[in-house]
Amino acid sequence: MATIYDVSVLAGVSLATVSRVMNKNTNVSEKTKKKVQDAMDQLGYRPSSIAQSLASNRSNSIGVLVSQLDGPFYGPMMTEIETALRDANKHVIIAAGHSNETQEKEAVEFLLDRGCDALILDVEALSDEYIINLCQQSTPIVLINRFISEIEERCIYLNNALGGYLATKHVLSQGHTQLAYIAGPQFKSDARERLEGHKQALAEFEVTFDETLFFEGNFREPSGVSAMEYLLKQDKQFTCVISANDQMASGAIAVSLERDISVPKQLSFIGYDNSPFPKYISPKLSTVSNPIQEMGKMAALWVLKNVYNKPDLSIVNTFTPQLILRDSVKSLK
């Protein structure tokens, strides 16, 4: 079986030169590349990933840790990450943490043990202190969908407080003052920030936050069902439901329609995330954009720039949400 040494002898070049050709290093002339490639072809030599890793001190693999693998949110994000890295001849190793501190820590250790050149983390249960300490170790870390001030330059995140503010300000501007709110789980920073933005808009319009019309869900559709069933049992009138994500809004709308509550004629709704399916339900759901695909791609570009020496890549750390108006909010003016 041919070896990298055999290739270097036949091509008449050093082992280091063969290594540079194998790892697509640009500091090799086209003439030399051809000599090495011809020698590899003649010997039937196919470089293994292990050989390339040993030669370059790189595994050319990036660990990606996400909260879950299903749903409309993480799939598009992982697709953008994988596409951007594959285009650069890099590969991803994916693990899920399931919003559990122990499982997230185990997943981080698993990815580090695999010799990943960098980690892209979308984590919710790990503490800021743990992540900051992780960033001080040898493997580069970039954090997606979360902001920690001490490592701001490593964070790719959305201004969720602004998104929550925009959603609530819009329905208030349409004359809705009796509002119900379906929150995401408050241990998650994005859910807390969206609620903060909601309360900021209420204060601006001098509307009191009603605790009895508040329900903490888990960002999944069944919790939207539970939320709506809870809200309808309260002895309070409300004209609009603001949901911290589209999935919970969809569950709440389904309950409303089952109870013959017309949307938006009798009850308005606004969501968050701009997931694909709200465009196709009736009425089409007004929402707030969450460009998770673009953030995924930006995290991949951060790795390429900071780990694989691609200095010309431009990195955007903060993304701004946009209000997307469709058919689910009725004006009361």
Legacy VTK file of the C-alpha trace (Angstrom):
# vtk DataFile Version 3.0
C-alpha trace
ASCII
DATASET POLYDATA
POINTS 333 float
0.000 0.000 0.000
1.415 3.353 -1.054
2.303 5.912 1.599
2.784 9.666 1.666
6.540 8.956 1.631
6.172 7.020 -1.634
4.303 9.974 -3.134
7.056 12.402 -2.121
9.767 10.182 -3.646
7.940 9.681 -6.950
7.033 13.369 -7.232
10.523 14.466 -6.214
9.277 16.804 -3.499
9.433 16.932 0.289
6.907 15.373 2.631
5.920 18.895 3.709
5.097 19.809 0.108
2.917 16.714 -0.301
1.182 17.681 2.945
0.503 21.188 1.661
-0.997 19.809 -1.554
-3.159 17.345 0.401
-4.490 20.180 2.579
-5.093 22.507 -0.382
-2.531 25.059 0.787
-2.358 27.921 -1.705
1.424 28.360 -1.229
2.199 25.648 -3.775
2.700 26.247 -7.487
0.341 24.665 -10.004
3.293 22.779 -11.511
4.181 21.213 -8.160
0.528 20.421 -7.410
0.313 18.551 -10.710
3.482 16.555 -9.971
2.118 15.491 -6.600
-1.340 14.704 -7.962
0.151 12.665 -10.832
2.257 10.694 -8.344
-0.785 10.056 -6.163
-2.778 8.887 -9.180
0.036 6.628 -10.400
0.439 5.026 -6.983
-3.295 4.854 -6.346
-2.732 6.821 -3.157
-5.806 8.319 -1.486
-4.982 10.563 1.475
-6.864 9.606 4.614
-8.386 12.190 6.893
-6.076 10.938 9.658
-3.017 11.522 7.486
-4.218 14.993 6.573
-4.903 15.764 10.215
-1.443 14.640 11.278
0.163 16.609 8.473
-1.690 19.844 9.137
-2.372 19.568 12.883
-6.029 20.089 11.937
-8.924 17.640 11.910
-10.915 19.828 9.455
-13.974 19.045 11.548
-16.108 21.435 13.576
-18.328 20.421 16.456
-21.871 21.792 16.463
-23.923 21.521 19.649
-27.639 22.390 19.456
-30.529 22.073 21.882
-32.524 19.655 19.762
-32.504 18.062 16.326
-36.185 18.339 15.414
-38.573 21.194 14.674
-38.524 24.066 12.173
-35.839 26.063 13.995
-32.638 24.045 14.246
-32.782 22.215 10.907
-32.379 25.362 8.770
-29.640 26.644 11.082
-27.631 23.409 10.851
-28.122 23.315 7.076
-26.507 26.745 6.695
-23.634 25.812 9.009
-22.955 22.552 7.198
-23.199 24.134 3.739
-20.807 26.985 4.527
-18.245 24.654 6.085
-18.549 21.949 3.417
-17.935 24.595 0.733
-14.616 25.200 2.515
-13.829 21.442 2.607
-14.637 21.184 6.308
-17.056 18.798 8.001
-19.345 18.990 11.007
-19.942 16.660 13.936
-23.355 17.337 15.490
-24.476 16.698 19.068
-27.665 17.628 20.941
-27.856 18.912 24.513
-31.651 18.872 24.989
-31.523 22.015 27.174
-30.064 19.915 29.986
-26.900 21.061 31.759
-25.445 17.575 32.233
-26.151 16.531 28.654
-24.764 19.807 27.278
-21.530 19.340 29.246
-21.245 15.722 28.086
-21.782 16.834 24.480
-19.067 19.499 24.775
-16.620 16.915 26.135
-17.578 14.475 23.372
-16.857 17.063 20.667
-13.568 18.122 22.276
-12.484 14.479 22.542
-13.078 14.108 18.790
-10.363 16.689 18.143
-12.657 19.292 16.582
-10.839 22.397 15.402
-13.606 24.609 16.818
-17.028 24.363 18.448
-20.227 26.168 17.455
-22.510 26.155 20.490
-26.232 26.823 20.692
-26.678 26.005 24.368
-29.246 27.018 26.952
-28.501 25.243 30.221
-24.739 25.895 30.494
-23.888 28.831 32.743
-22.152 31.962 31.491
-19.224 31.123 33.798
-18.799 27.660 32.264
-18.864 29.044 28.716
-16.420 31.868 29.532
-14.019 29.322 31.036
-14.429 27.120 27.958
-13.438 30.036 25.745
-10.173 30.390 27.661
-9.096 26.895 26.623
-7.306 25.933 23.420
-10.271 25.037 21.199
-11.932 28.142 19.669
-15.586 28.590 20.616
-18.329 30.635 18.940
-21.694 31.036 20.625
-24.888 31.295 18.590
-28.277 32.663 19.663
-26.929 33.932 23.003
-25.077 37.004 24.288
-22.440 37.062 27.039
-20.780 40.452 27.440
-17.385 39.046 28.520
-17.040 37.162 25.208
-19.050 39.528 23.021
-16.806 39.045 19.988
-17.567 35.296 20.052
-21.362 35.738 20.157
-23.686 35.631 17.138
-27.054 36.717 18.456
-30.420 38.364 17.830
-31.703 41.442 19.644
-34.612 39.534 21.173
-35.686 42.361 23.467
-36.231 44.551 20.412
-38.232 41.763 18.758
-40.518 41.431 21.777
-40.916 45.198 21.848
-41.806 45.397 18.141
-44.505 42.720 18.395
-46.209 44.332 21.381
-45.847 47.881 20.113
-47.588 46.877 16.881
-50.664 45.379 18.554
-50.868 48.316 20.968
-50.724 50.716 18.037
-53.691 48.838 16.552
-55.753 49.633 19.645
-55.268 46.399 21.603
-54.773 47.065 25.302
-56.192 43.851 26.778
-53.327 41.490 26.050
-52.496 37.897 26.896
-48.881 36.740 26.708
-47.561 33.211 26.095
-43.906 33.189 27.140
-41.098 30.794 26.361
-39.365 28.977 29.252
-37.794 31.645 31.410
-34.553 29.770 32.008
-33.766 30.549 28.357
-32.236 33.947 27.742
-34.075 34.574 24.467
-37.446 33.939 26.139
-36.589 36.317 29.006
-35.441 39.005 26.587
-38.632 38.779 24.498
-40.691 39.214 27.660
-38.563 42.210 28.658
-39.271 43.831 25.286
-42.988 43.103 25.714
-43.028 44.843 29.094
-41.045 47.775 27.702
-43.721 48.399 25.065
-46.489 48.097 27.670
-44.771 50.713 29.833
-44.375 53.026 26.845
-48.130 52.845 26.172
-48.959 52.982 29.912
-50.646 49.559 29.836
-50.395 47.344 32.930
-48.909 43.861 32.587
-51.612 41.398 33.660
-50.149 38.398 35.529
-53.409 36.444 35.193
-53.109 36.581 31.395
-49.540 35.261 31.418
-48.586 31.651 30.677
-45.081 30.178 30.538
-44.803 27.586 27.768
-41.855 25.630 26.395
-41.677 26.910 22.794
-43.520 23.824 21.476
-46.976 23.681 19.920
-48.629 21.570 22.682
-47.693 24.209 25.262
-49.522 26.754 23.086
-52.576 24.511 23.352
-52.199 24.379 27.146
-51.678 28.126 27.281
-54.860 28.893 25.372
-56.911 26.486 27.463
-55.574 28.234 30.581
-56.227 31.743 29.262
-59.812 30.960 28.263
-60.518 29.775 31.811
-59.505 33.139 33.277
-62.262 35.574 34.117
-60.596 38.242 32.015
-61.341 39.655 28.588
-58.474 39.937 26.099
-58.433 40.904 22.424
-54.954 39.765 21.414
-52.547 36.965 22.254
-48.827 37.665 21.920
-46.762 34.493 21.704
-43.004 34.229 22.194
-42.780 31.926 19.192
-44.829 30.765 16.203
-45.178 27.162 17.320
-46.974 28.107 20.536
-49.063 30.661 18.626
-50.161 27.905 16.224
-51.263 25.689 19.110
-53.200 28.560 20.664
-54.889 29.422 17.363
-55.931 25.792 16.899
-57.719 25.830 20.274
-59.420 29.128 19.410
-60.741 27.802 16.128
-61.974 24.618 17.840
-63.940 26.854 20.238
-65.441 28.778 17.274
-63.453 31.894 18.123
-62.851 33.726 14.858
-59.244 34.807 14.221
-58.645 37.734 13.904
-62.243 39.000 13.958
-62.750 38.070 17.624
-59.181 37.427 18.735
-55.875 38.606 17.262
-52.535 36.790 17.403
-48.904 37.660 16.788
-45.954 35.250 17.014
-42.170 35.271 16.835
-39.524 33.497 14.697
-41.105 33.681 11.210
-41.074 29.903 10.919
-42.029 28.542 7.473
-45.498 27.220 8.313
-47.241 30.467 9.507
-47.368 31.659 5.888
-49.595 28.734 4.978
-52.110 28.623 7.826
-55.301 30.681 7.719
-55.192 33.405 8.765
-51.541 33.938 7.928
-49.680 34.700 11.151
-48.112 38.085 11.815
-44.760 37.530 13.451
-41.230 38.789 14.102
-38.290 37.549 12.073
-35.593 35.427 13.661
-32.856 34.998 11.026
-31.473 31.819 12.560
-30.260 30.575 9.164
-28.158 33.691 8.652
-26.833 33.434 12.203
-25.867 29.821 11.571
-23.998 30.801 8.439
-22.286 33.666 10.283
-21.089 31.299 13.018
-19.569 29.073 10.320
-17.881 32.095 8.721
-16.531 33.101 12.155
-14.844 29.700 12.371
-13.420 29.981 8.857
-12.047 33.445 9.578
-10.643 32.857 13.055
-9.574 29.216 12.842
-8.757 28.599 9.191
-7.187 31.993 8.423
-9.770 33.512 6.074
-9.208 37.185 7.008
-11.311 38.649 4.208
-14.580 37.304 5.632
-16.810 39.928 7.239
-18.507 38.916 10.484
-21.808 40.338 11.769
-22.340 39.621 15.468
-25.706 41.274 16.138
-28.844 40.660 14.081
-31.912 42.909 14.126
-35.434 41.425 14.098
-38.069 42.710 11.685
-41.840 42.922 12.122
-43.664 40.829 9.507
-47.310 41.806 9.132
-49.820 39.347 7.704
-53.479 38.707 8.535
-53.774 37.698 12.189
-53.998 41.123 13.897
-57.226 43.101 13.584
-57.152 46.865 14.024
-59.500 48.120 16.744
-59.137 51.737 15.680
LINES 1 334
333 0 1 2 3 4 5 6 7 8 9 10 11 12 13 14 15 16 17 18 19 20 21 22 23 24 25 26 27 28 29 30 31 32 33 34 35 36 37 38 39 40 41 42 43 44 45 46 47 48 49 50 51 52 53 54 55 56 57 58 59 60 61 62 63 64 65 66 67 68 69 70 71 72 73 74 75 76 77 78 79 80 81 82 83 84 85 86 87 88 89 90 91 92 93 94 95 96 97 98 99 100 101 102 103 104 105 106 107 108 109 110 111 112 113 114 115 116 117 118 119 120 121 122 123 124 125 126 127 128 129 130 131 132 133 134 135 136 137 138 139 140 141 142 143 144 145 146 147 148 149 150 151 152 153 154 155 156 157 158 159 160 161 162 163 164 165 166 167 168 169 170 171 172 173 174 175 176 177 178 179 180 181 182 183 184 185 186 187 188 189 190 191 192 193 194 195 196 197 198 199 200 201 202 203 204 205 206 207 208 209 210 211 212 213 214 215 216 217 218 219 220 221 222 223 224 225 226 227 228 229 230 231 232 233 234 235 236 237 238 239 240 241 242 243 244 245 246 247 248 249 250 251 252 253 254 255 256 257 258 259 260 261 262 263 264 265 266 267 268 269 270 271 272 273 274 275 276 277 278 279 280 281 282 283 284 285 286 287 288 289 290 291 292 293 294 295 296 297 298 299 300 301 302 303 304 305 306 307 308 309 310 311 312 313 314 315 316 317 318 319 320 321 322 323 324 325 326 327 328 329 330 331 332
